[in-house]
Protein backbone atom coordinates (compact mmCIF):
# COMPACT_ATOMS: atom_id res chain seq x y z
CA UNK A 1 0.00 0.00 0.00
CA UNK A 2 1.37 3.40 -1.00
CA UNK A 3 2.13 5.92 1.73
CA UNK A 4 2.48 8.81 -0.71
CA UNK A 5 -0.01 11.56 0.13
CA UNK A 6 -0.56 14.49 -2.25
CA UNK A 7 -0.09 17.98 -0.88
CA UNK A 8 -3.23 19.90 0.00
CA UNK A 9 -4.25 23.33 -1.23
CA UNK A 10 -3.21 24.71 2.16
CA UNK A 11 0.21 23.09 1.77
CA UNK A 12 0.62 25.01 -1.49
CA UNK A 13 -0.45 28.28 0.12
CA UNK A 14 2.10 27.73 2.90
CA UNK A 15 4.78 26.81 0.36
CA UNK A 16 4.13 29.98 -1.57
CA UNK A 17 4.71 32.05 1.56
CA UNK A 18 7.94 30.20 2.40
CA UNK A 19 9.38 30.12 -1.12
CA UNK A 20 8.42 33.77 -1.66
CA UNK A 21 11.12 34.75 0.84
CA UNK A 22 13.77 33.46 -1.56
CA UNK A 23 12.35 33.56 -5.11
CA UNK A 24 10.55 36.24 -7.13
CA UNK A 25 7.05 35.99 -8.48
CA UNK A 26 7.33 35.42 -12.22
CA UNK A 27 5.44 37.54 -14.75
CA UNK A 28 2.39 36.45 -16.69
CA UNK A 29 2.94 38.01 -20.11
CA UNK A 30 0.27 38.58 -22.77
CA UNK A 31 1.53 37.67 -26.25
CA UNK A 32 -0.72 39.64 -28.63
CA UNK A 33 0.95 38.57 -31.87
CA UNK A 34 0.47 34.89 -31.07
CA UNK A 35 -3.08 35.63 -29.94
CA UNK A 36 -3.81 37.24 -33.33
CA UNK A 37 -2.23 34.35 -35.22
CA UNK A 38 -4.24 31.62 -33.49
CA UNK A 39 -7.54 33.22 -32.49
CA UNK A 40 -7.37 33.06 -28.69
CA UNK A 41 -5.78 35.21 -25.97
CA UNK A 42 -2.45 33.59 -25.20
CA UNK A 43 -0.36 34.32 -22.10
CA UNK A 44 2.98 32.88 -21.07
CA UNK A 45 3.78 32.21 -17.41
CA UNK A 46 7.49 32.99 -17.60
CA UNK A 47 9.21 30.48 -15.34
CA UNK A 48 12.24 30.84 -17.63
CA UNK A 49 12.96 34.00 -15.63
CA UNK A 50 13.58 32.13 -12.37
CA UNK A 51 17.17 32.36 -11.02
CA UNK A 52 18.03 28.93 -12.49
CA UNK A 53 15.93 29.48 -15.61
CA UNK A 54 13.18 26.99 -14.77
CA UNK A 55 10.13 26.42 -12.55
CA UNK A 56 11.53 23.50 -10.58
CA UNK A 57 13.54 25.76 -8.29
CA UNK A 58 10.29 26.53 -6.45
CA UNK A 59 10.01 22.90 -5.40
CA UNK A 60 13.69 22.61 -4.58
CA UNK A 61 13.61 25.61 -2.25
CA UNK A 62 10.50 24.35 -0.49
CA UNK A 63 11.78 20.80 -0.07
CA UNK A 64 15.33 21.58 1.03
CA UNK A 65 14.40 24.65 3.06
CA UNK A 66 11.78 22.80 5.13
CA UNK A 67 13.80 19.57 5.55
CA UNK A 68 14.71 18.34 9.02
CA UNK A 69 18.09 19.16 10.53
CA UNK A 70 19.05 15.49 10.21
CA UNK A 71 18.20 15.46 6.49
CA UNK A 72 20.17 18.62 5.93
CA UNK A 73 23.21 17.22 7.72
CA UNK A 74 23.00 13.97 5.75
CA UNK A 75 23.09 15.77 2.43
CA UNK A 76 20.79 15.19 -0.52
CA UNK A 77 21.10 13.00 -3.59
CA UNK A 78 18.86 13.17 -6.62
CA UNK A 79 18.72 12.42 -10.33
CA UNK A 80 17.97 14.84 -13.12
CA UNK A 81 18.42 15.65 -16.78
CA UNK A 82 19.01 19.25 -15.73
CA UNK A 83 16.40 21.58 -14.27
CA UNK A 84 15.42 19.52 -11.22
CA UNK A 85 19.11 19.07 -10.46
CA UNK A 86 19.67 22.79 -10.69
CA UNK A 87 16.75 23.37 -8.33
CA UNK A 88 18.15 21.07 -5.63
CA UNK A 89 21.65 22.44 -6.15
CA UNK A 90 20.41 26.03 -5.87
CA UNK A 91 18.50 25.22 -2.68
CA UNK A 92 21.49 23.29 -1.33
CA UNK A 93 23.69 26.34 -1.73
CA UNK A 94 20.98 28.57 -0.24
CA UNK A 95 20.58 26.44 2.90
CA UNK A 96 24.10 25.01 3.22
CA UNK A 97 23.25 21.42 2.26
CA UNK A 98 25.60 19.12 0.35
CA UNK A 99 24.04 17.92 -2.93
CA UNK A 100 24.93 15.16 -5.42
CA UNK A 101 23.07 14.92 -8.73
CA UNK A 102 23.08 11.83 -10.93
CA UNK A 103 22.46 12.35 -14.65
CA UNK A 104 22.41 10.01 -17.64
CA UNK A 105 25.37 9.73 -19.95
CA UNK A 106 23.16 10.04 -23.04
CA UNK A 107 20.94 12.95 -24.11
CA UNK A 108 22.29 15.15 -21.36
CA UNK A 109 22.22 18.94 -21.57
CA UNK A 110 25.82 19.79 -20.71
CA UNK A 111 25.03 23.45 -20.08
CA UNK A 112 22.59 22.35 -17.38
CA UNK A 113 25.18 19.99 -15.89
CA UNK A 114 27.72 22.81 -15.70
CA UNK A 115 25.13 25.06 -14.09
CA UNK A 116 24.60 22.39 -11.42
CA UNK A 117 28.36 22.24 -10.79
CA UNK A 118 28.56 26.03 -10.66
CA UNK A 119 25.97 25.98 -7.88
CA UNK A 120 28.31 23.80 -5.81
CA UNK A 121 26.78 20.37 -6.32
CA UNK A 122 28.60 17.26 -7.50
CA UNK A 123 27.45 15.71 -10.80
CA UNK A 124 27.81 11.97 -11.38
CA UNK A 125 26.98 10.58 -14.84
CA UNK A 126 25.45 7.11 -14.93
CA UNK A 127 23.21 5.08 -17.22
CA UNK A 128 21.62 5.41 -20.62
CA UNK A 129 18.66 7.55 -19.55
CA UNK A 130 17.11 9.42 -16.66
CA UNK A 131 15.52 6.37 -15.10
CA UNK A 132 18.80 4.43 -14.93
CA UNK A 133 20.44 7.50 -13.36
CA UNK A 134 17.58 7.71 -10.85
CA UNK A 135 17.92 4.07 -9.84
CA UNK A 136 21.65 4.55 -9.24
CA UNK A 137 20.99 7.71 -7.22
CA UNK A 138 18.55 5.83 -4.98
CA UNK A 139 21.09 3.06 -4.46
CA UNK A 140 23.88 5.53 -3.65
CA UNK A 141 21.71 7.44 -1.20
CA UNK A 142 20.91 4.23 0.69
CA UNK A 143 24.55 3.18 0.75
CA UNK A 144 25.87 6.58 1.83
CA UNK A 145 23.07 7.56 4.22
CA UNK A 146 21.86 10.59 2.26
CA UNK A 147 18.34 11.92 1.79
CA UNK A 148 17.21 10.75 -1.66
CA UNK A 149 15.09 13.40 -3.38
CA UNK A 150 12.72 12.06 -6.00
CA UNK A 151 11.96 14.41 -8.89
CA UNK A 152 8.18 13.87 -8.54
CA UNK A 153 7.19 11.65 -5.60
CA UNK A 154 7.73 14.45 -3.08
CA UNK A 155 4.71 16.30 -1.63
CA UNK A 156 6.77 19.31 -0.54
CA UNK A 157 8.28 19.60 -4.01
CA UNK A 158 4.84 19.56 -5.65
CA UNK A 159 3.57 22.08 -3.10
CA UNK A 160 6.36 24.49 -3.96
CA UNK A 161 5.70 24.20 -7.66
CA UNK A 162 1.95 24.52 -7.16
CA UNK A 163 2.38 28.19 -6.28
CA UNK A 164 2.57 28.78 -10.05
CA UNK A 165 -1.17 28.18 -10.11
CA UNK A 166 -1.81 30.67 -7.31
CA UNK A 167 0.15 33.34 -9.17
CA UNK A 168 -1.70 32.68 -12.44
CA UNK A 169 -5.12 33.06 -10.78
CA UNK A 170 -3.98 36.21 -8.95
CA UNK A 171 -2.95 37.82 -12.24
CA UNK A 172 -5.71 36.47 -14.53
CA UNK A 173 -8.75 35.47 -12.52
CA UNK A 174 -10.84 34.87 -15.64
CA UNK A 175 -8.42 32.43 -17.28
CA UNK A 176 -10.20 29.63 -19.14
CA UNK A 177 -7.42 27.12 -19.86
CA UNK A 178 -3.98 26.41 -18.37
CA UNK A 179 -1.58 24.20 -20.31
CA UNK A 180 1.35 22.64 -18.46
CA UNK A 181 4.20 20.57 -19.94
CA UNK A 182 4.66 17.16 -18.33
CA UNK A 183 7.94 15.38 -17.67
CA UNK A 184 7.59 13.99 -14.16
CA UNK A 185 4.30 15.83 -13.72
CA UNK A 186 4.96 18.08 -10.71
CA UNK A 187 3.99 21.29 -12.53
CA UNK A 188 0.70 20.01 -13.92
CA UNK A 189 -0.27 18.22 -10.71
CA UNK A 190 0.44 21.25 -8.51
CA UNK A 191 -1.61 23.51 -10.78
CA UNK A 192 -4.45 20.94 -10.82
CA UNK A 193 -4.70 21.05 -7.02
CA UNK A 194 -4.92 24.84 -7.04
CA UNK A 195 -7.43 24.97 -9.87
CA UNK A 196 -9.70 22.42 -8.20
CA UNK A 197 -9.84 24.59 -5.09
CA UNK A 198 -9.83 28.10 -6.55
CA UNK A 199 -11.41 27.83 -10.02
CA UNK A 200 -12.82 24.36 -10.74
CA UNK A 201 -14.27 25.55 -14.08
CA UNK A 202 -10.77 26.18 -15.46
CA UNK A 203 -9.48 23.39 -17.71
CA UNK A 204 -5.96 22.20 -16.94
CA UNK A 205 -4.33 20.36 -19.84
CA UNK A 206 -1.07 18.43 -19.80
CA UNK A 207 1.24 18.05 -22.79
CA UNK A 208 4.08 15.66 -23.51
CA UNK A 209 6.20 14.81 -26.53
CA UNK A 210 4.88 11.94 -28.62
CA UNK A 211 8.51 10.82 -28.79
CA UNK A 212 8.36 10.15 -25.01
CA UNK A 213 4.71 9.42 -24.15
CA UNK A 214 5.05 7.46 -20.89
CA UNK A 215 2.98 9.75 -18.69
CA UNK A 216 0.35 10.26 -21.38
CA UNK A 217 -0.11 6.48 -21.55
CA UNK A 218 -0.20 6.32 -17.74
CA UNK A 219 -2.91 8.98 -17.62
CA UNK A 220 -4.94 7.42 -20.42
CA UNK A 221 -4.75 3.87 -19.06
CA UNK A 222 -4.45 4.72 -15.34
CA UNK A 223 -1.42 2.50 -14.92
CA UNK A 224 2.19 3.07 -13.93
CA UNK A 225 3.66 0.79 -16.58
CA UNK A 226 6.96 2.09 -18.05
CA UNK A 227 6.88 2.90 -21.74
CA UNK A 228 9.67 1.71 -24.05
CA UNK A 229 9.74 4.78 -26.28
CA UNK A 230 11.80 7.77 -25.12
CA UNK A 231 13.33 9.36 -28.17
CA UNK A 232 12.59 13.06 -27.66
CA UNK A 233 15.44 15.54 -28.05
CA UNK A 234 13.83 17.69 -25.35
CA UNK A 235 15.30 16.32 -22.12
CA UNK A 236 12.79 18.09 -19.86
CA UNK A 237 10.07 15.82 -21.27
CA UNK A 238 12.18 12.65 -21.45
CA UNK A 239 10.42 10.35 -18.99
CA UNK A 240 10.20 6.59 -19.52
CA UNK A 241 8.74 5.62 -16.11
CA UNK A 242 5.56 7.35 -14.82
CA UNK A 243 5.66 8.35 -11.16
CA UNK A 244 3.07 7.37 -8.61
CA UNK A 245 2.33 10.57 -6.70
CA UNK A 246 2.02 12.98 -9.60
CA UNK A 247 0.03 10.49 -11.66
CA UNK A 248 -2.35 9.90 -8.76
CA UNK A 249 -3.11 13.63 -8.83
CA UNK A 250 -3.34 13.83 -12.61
CA UNK A 251 -5.72 10.84 -12.81
CA UNK A 252 -8.12 12.60 -10.50
CA UNK A 253 -7.82 16.24 -11.55
CA UNK A 254 -6.29 16.73 -15.02
CA UNK A 255 -8.93 17.64 -17.61
CA UNK A 256 -7.08 16.61 -20.76
CA UNK A 257 -3.67 15.43 -21.92
CA UNK A 258 -2.31 15.64 -25.44
CA UNK A 259 0.81 14.71 -27.34
CA UNK A 260 2.77 16.95 -29.68
CA UNK A 261 5.70 16.10 -31.92
CA UNK A 262 9.25 17.31 -31.35
CA UNK A 263 8.95 19.34 -34.56
CA UNK A 264 5.78 21.03 -33.28
CA UNK A 265 7.73 21.87 -30.12
CA UNK A 266 10.60 23.27 -32.21
CA UNK A 267 8.14 25.46 -34.12
CA UNK A 268 6.81 26.73 -30.78
CA UNK A 269 10.37 27.61 -29.72
CA UNK A 270 10.69 29.68 -32.90
CA UNK A 271 7.33 31.39 -32.40
CA UNK A 272 8.07 32.29 -28.78
CA UNK A 273 11.40 33.80 -29.81
CA UNK A 274 10.01 35.68 -32.80
CA UNK A 275 6.68 36.91 -31.46
CA UNK A 276 7.09 36.66 -27.69
CA UNK A 277 10.76 37.63 -27.33
CA UNK A 278 11.12 34.66 -24.97
CA UNK A 279 13.82 31.99 -24.86
CA UNK A 280 12.21 28.60 -24.26
CA UNK A 281 13.68 25.14 -24.03
CA UNK A 282 11.65 22.32 -25.55
CA UNK A 283 9.67 21.54 -22.40
CA UNK A 284 8.93 25.24 -21.94
CA UNK A 285 7.61 25.60 -25.49
CA UNK A 286 5.47 22.45 -25.37
CA UNK A 287 2.53 24.35 -23.84
CA UNK A 288 2.36 26.66 -26.88
CA UNK A 289 2.67 23.67 -29.21
CA UNK A 290 -0.33 22.13 -27.47
CA UNK A 291 -2.35 25.34 -27.66
CA UNK A 292 -1.72 25.54 -31.40
CA UNK A 293 -2.76 21.91 -31.81
CA UNK A 294 -5.98 22.59 -29.85
CA UNK A 295 -6.70 25.96 -31.45
CA UNK A 296 -10.05 24.84 -32.92
CA UNK A 297 -11.27 24.33 -29.32
CA UNK A 298 -9.98 27.68 -28.04
CA UNK A 299 -11.47 30.59 -30.04
CA UNK A 300 -12.02 33.61 -27.81
CA UNK A 301 -10.66 31.89 -24.70
CA UNK A 302 -7.95 33.11 -22.34
CA UNK A 303 -5.19 30.52 -22.41
CA UNK A 304 -2.10 30.41 -20.18
CA UNK A 305 0.84 28.29 -21.24
CA UNK A 306 3.42 27.59 -18.56
CA UNK A 307 6.80 28.41 -20.09
CA UNK A 308 8.52 26.07 -17.68
CA UNK A 309 12.12 26.79 -18.60
CA UNK A 310 14.57 28.52 -20.90
CA UNK A 311 17.68 26.39 -20.45
CA UNK A 312 18.23 25.43 -24.05
CA UNK A 313 21.85 24.99 -25.21
CA UNK A 314 22.86 27.91 -27.38
CA UNK A 315 23.88 25.77 -30.35
CA UNK A 316 20.53 23.94 -30.29
CA UNK A 317 18.65 27.23 -29.96
CA UNK A 318 20.46 28.71 -32.96
CA UNK A 319 19.92 25.55 -35.00
CA UNK A 320 16.21 25.50 -34.10
CA UNK A 321 15.73 29.13 -35.06
CA UNK A 322 17.56 28.54 -38.35
CA UNK A 323 15.60 25.44 -39.37
N, C-alpha and C positions, 0 to 999 in steps of 0.2 A: 504494500500500500504506500502510495506516494505521501511524503510529508511536506511537499512544496505547496505553499499557500500564496496566492497572488496578493500583491499589495492592495490596500483599499484606497478609495478616493482620499480619505483623510491622510493616509501615508504619503500620497503625492503632494497634498497641500503642505504637509510638514517638510517634505523634501525640498519643495520649492523655496521655502523660507530658509532652510539651511544652506542649500546650494547657492542661493542668491547672495550670500555673504562673500562668495568667492568668484562667481561667474556673472557676466552681464546678461541681461535679457536681450535676445536677438530680435532684429527687426522683422516685421511682416511687410513685404514690399509688393505693391501692386505693379503688375507688368502689363501696361496698356497695349503695347504692340502685339504681344502674344494673345491678349484678350481679343483684339480686333481680328487677328488671323484665324482664331478658332471658335469665336462666337460665344464665349463665356468669360466671366471676370476671373482672371487667374492671378493668384498671389503666391509668392514664394516665401516660406518661412526659412530665413537664412541662417541655418546652423553652420554653414561654411565659415561664418564670421566668429565662431567660438575660438578661444585661444589656441586650441590644437587643430582647428579647421574642421571639426565634426561634432555632431550632437552627443556622441557617447561620453564625452567628458562630464556631462551632467550626472550620469550614472556612476562614473568613477569617483567623482568628488563625494557623492552621497554615500556610496558603499565604503570607501576607505575612511572618509571623515567621521563616520558614525560607528566604525568597527571598535571592538573591545581593545583594551590595552594589550591583552595577551595576543590577539591577532596582529596588532600593529608590530609588536616586538618580534613575532615569528616571521614577519615578512610575507609578501603575497606573490603568488605564482599564477599566471594565466596564459592563455593562448589567444592569438589574434593574427589576422592578416593585415592589421595596421591600426585602424582607428580605435578599436577597443583597447589595444595595447597602449596607444598613446594616452588614452583616458586614465588608465590605471597608473601609468608612469607619471603623468602630470599630477594626479592626486597623491601618489607616493612622495614625490618631491615636495608637494604642498604640506603634507602632514608628517614628513620625516620617516617614511616607511620604505624598506627595501623591496624592490620589485624585480621579478624575472619574467620575461615574456617569451613564450615559445611561438615560433612561426614556421610555416612550411617552407621547404626548400624551393618548391615550384610555385609559379604564379604569385610571387611575393612582390610587393611594392617597396622597392629598396629605399625610396625617399621616406616612406612611413617608418621603415625599420631604423633609419638614421635618426629620424625625429624622436623615436623611442629612446635610442641611446643618448641623444642630446639632453633628454629629460632626466638622465641619470639611471635608467633601468638597464639591466642586462638582457640582451637578445640571444636566444639559443634557437638555431634552425634545426628542424627535425621533421621528417616525413614528407609524403608527396602532396598532402593537402591539409587544410585547416583541421579536419577531424583527427588525422594522425598526430598532428602537433598537439591538439587538445588532450588526446589520450596520454601522450608522453608527459605533458604538463601535470596532469592529475597524478600520474605515477611518481613523478619527481617531488611533488608537494607532499605526498604521503611519506616518501622515503626521507625527506629532509625536514619534515615537521612544519611546513609552511601552510598558510591559508590559501587554498586553491580558490580562485575567483572564476566562476563560469561566466561566459559572455552573455548568457540569457537566463539561466535558471537561478536568478538572484533577485528576490523581491525588492531589496533596497536599490539595486541598479535600475530596475524597471520604474520604481517610484521616482528616482531622480530624473529619468528621461521623460516620464509622464508629464512633467511640468511644461513641456512643449505645448501640450494640449491646453493647459490653463492659460498660457500666454496667447495662443491663437484666439481663444474665446474672449479674452480681455480686449484684444485689438479688433476683432471682427465678430461681433456677437451674432450677426445674421449669416454666418457662413453656412453653406448648404452641404459641401462635400470636402472631406480632408483625405488626401492621398498620401500614404506613407510607404516608402521602400521597405522591403523585408529581406534581411539576411538571417539573423537569429530571431528577429521579431520583437525586440524590446521596444522600439519606437512605436510601431503600430499597436502593440498591446497596451502600452502606457496611455496612448491617446484614446484608445477604445474605452478604457476605464473612466477617463475624464469625460468623454462624450456621453457615456451612458448615464452619468450622474448629472452633468450640467445641461446638455442639449441632446436628449435621446433621439430627436428627429434628424440630427446630422448624420449623414452616411460617411462611414470610415471605410476606405478601400485600401487594401494592401496590393503591392506590386512586386514581382520578382522577375528575374531574367528567365526566359524559356530555355536558356542554356544551362540553368541550374535551378530546376523547379521543385526541389525537395519539400519546401514548406508549403508551396501551393498544393502539391499532392497530399500532404499531411492535412491541410485544411479541408480539402475537397472530400477526402476519404475518412477523415477523423481517425487517423492512425499516426504512429510515430516511426513508421518503417523508413529506413534510409533509402535514398534514391541514387541509382548508379550514375546518373548523368550530372556532371558538374564541369562544364566546359566554358563558362562565361569568362571573358577577359576582365570583368569588373569585380575585383576581389571583395568588395563590400557586400556583394550579393552571393558570394560563392559558398553556399552551405549545402552539404550532402546529407547531413543528419539533422532532422527536425528536433527541436528541444521541447521538453515536456511543459515547463511552466508557461512560456510564451504561447505555445500552441493551445494550452488549456484556455487561456484568455481569448485567443483569436477564435477558437471554435464557438465560444459563447457569444462574443460581442462584435466580431468583424462582419461588416455588411456584405462585402464583396472582395474578391481577390482575383487579379488578372495577371497574365504573363505578357511580357513584351520581349522583343528580340534585342540582342546586343546592338544591332544596327539602328533600331528605333531609339535605343538609349543614346547611341552616338549622335544621332540627329538632334536629340534633346539637348545634349551638351553644346552642340553648335548653336541651337536656338537661344539657349540661356546666355551664351556668350555674346551673340550678335544683338539680341533684342532685350536682354535683361541685364547685360553688363555684369554677369555673375559667372564665376569659375565654379564648375561643378564636376566632381568625379562621377563615375558611372552610376553608383548607387544614389547619389544626390540628384541626378538627372532623371532617374527612373520614374519619379512621380509625374514629371511633365510628359514623359513618353506615354504613361498610362492615361493621362488626361486627354492627350491627342487621340489615343486609340478609342477612348470612350466619348469623344466629342459629340456624337449624335445623341447621347443621353444628357448632355450638359448645357444646352442652349439657355442663356439668360441666368445661369446659376453662378453663385460665388464659390469658387474652387480654390482651396489652399493645397499646394504641393509642398511637402517637407523636403527642402534642399538639404539633405542630411550631412553632406560633407563636400569639401572642395579640394581634397588631397589627391589630385591627379598628377602623375609624373609629368614634368614639363614636356618631355619628348612625345609622350602619348597625347597630351593636350594639343600640341602643335600638329601632330599627324592627324588627329581627329578633326580639327578645324580645317585642315587642308584637303580632306577627303572629298 
